[in-house]
Amino acid sequence: MPGGRQVTLAPLDEKVDHVRGSPAGHLIIEYGDYECPYSRQAFHAIEQVEQRLGGNVRFAFRHFPLTGIHPHALAAAAAAEAAAVQGRFWDMHELLFDRQKALEDGDLRGYAAQLGLDVAAFDRDRPGTAVADRIRRDAGSGLASGQVLGTPTLFIDGMVHRGGYDPPALLAVLTP
């Protein structure tokens, strides 16, 4: 451990965290920001790694909106959580990264409609306490780890990953 300190990372909670993939696989937890271009690069790299490794990788995403430099990050995270209420987190997650330059309120509502969500419910849920608490929980767990200083920050099997997050770098760690 750096400086002899144990990293304290909030354990994966199947009932709360957004997670996909086999429980038997290596676990990647990403702290990301939908407006961060580097989080977008990590999103695409992790997708490639998931395709390559199939059942040997598990992925969880936690929100860490950098509101000081990304004015739309919090609204985008709220949109993802409002979509999650309707069971469509991963679909919205993908849309937000694919359309990263269009994160205004009208864009977010359009994505909800495109996904076939109940837009009125989406609009009610976005500013709600449950959505805000969920985003705070994720960001707070990143801060509590002492390791999340920006986005993306990846943890692989519980250890912070300070290397590259391109597919070859991730595959080198996941398939030594």
N, C-alpha and C positions, 0 to 999 in steps of 0.2 A: 504494500500500500504506500502511496506517496506520503512522505513525512511520517510514516508509521501509523497513519490514521485509517481506521476502517470506514469505508464508504457506507453511508446509511441511505439505501434506496428503498422507497416505499414498495413493498412486495406487490406483485401482480394480483389484482382483485378481479376475478372472473365476472363478478356481478356488476362491476363499475367500469373497469378499464375497457377500452375499445381494443379488442384482440382478435386476431385471426391466425389460422394455421394450426398445426398439430401440437398438442401438449407435449409430445415426445421430442419435438425439435428444439434447436437452439433458440433462445429468446432474445429478440432485439426489441428494446424499448427506446422509442424516439421521443424527445422533447422537441416540438417543432412549432413553427409560426407560419400560417398560411400566406403571409405576405413576404416572407423571407426567401430570396432566390436560392439560397443554399439549402433551405429545407425542401424546396422544390426539387433540387438536384438529388437530395437524399431520397425523396419520395420515389423518383424514377429508378434510382440505383437499387433500392430495397425491393421494388417490384421485380426487377430483373433477377435479383438474388432469390426471391420467392419462387419465381418461375424455374430457375435453374435447380434449386434444392428441393422443390416440392414439399414433401412432408417432413423435411429435416430443418425447417425454420418456422418460427412463430413470431408474429409482429404485433406490437402494441404501440399505439400513438397516444401521447399526452400533450396537452396544450401548454404552450409557453409563449404567449403573445408578447412581443417586444413593442409595447404601445408607445414607447418614447421615440422610436424610429419608424414604426410601421402603423400609420394611423387607422388602417382597416383591419388589422390583425385580430383585435378583440371582437369586432362585428362578425368576421369570418368564423372565428371559433364558436361564437354564439349560434351562427347558422348551422355549423356542423352538429352542435349539440341539439338544436331544435330538430334537425333532420333525424338525429339519433332517437329522439322521443317517438318518432314514427318508424323506427327500424331501418333507417337509410343512412346511417353514419358514413359507411365506407363509400357509398355512391357520391355523397356530398363532398367527402374528403377528396376524392379524385377530381371532381369538378372544380373545387376551390384551387387545387394546385394547377390543374390544366388551364384555368382561366384567371391566373393570379393577378393579372393587370386590370381585372374588372371585378372589384369587390365593393362597389357602392351598394347602397340599400336596394335599389331597383334591380341590380344584377343578382343579388342574393335571393330576392323574391322570385326572379325569373328562373334561377336554378331550382328553387323549390317546386315551381310549376312544371319545369322540364322533367323533374323526377317523379311527377305525379303525386306530390305531397298535398295534404290539405293545407293550402296557403294561409287560410285564416288561423288555423291552429299553429302553424309555423310562426306567423307574426305574433301570436299571443305568447308562445314559448320563448322566443329569442330574448326578450327583455326580462324574463322571469327569474325568480330567485333560484330555482333548481338548476337552470342553465348557468347562471353566474357562479353558484356554489361549486358546480362541477369543474368549471374552468379554473376557479381559485384553488380547488383541491389539487388539480394537476400542477399548476404553476407552483403552489406551495410545496408540493413534494419534490419538485426540481430544486427549489431553493434550499429545502431542508437537507438535500443530499450533499450540498456544498460543492457539487461538481457541475451543475448546470449554470453556465456563465453566459450562454448565448445559444443560438439555434443554427443548425440542428445539434443537439447533444444526444449521442447514442450510448446505450448501455447494452452490452452483449453478455448474456448469462450473468447479469448482476454487476458486472464491472464496467466502469466508464471506458469508452473507446475513444482514444485521442488520435487515432490514425485517420487515414482518408476514409471517405464514405462512398467512393466509387465502387462499382461491382467487384473489380479484382481485389481491392483492399479488403472489402467485407468478406469475400469468399476465402481469402487467405486466413482470416481469423476463424471463420466458421468451418473450414475444411482443412485444418493444418496437415 
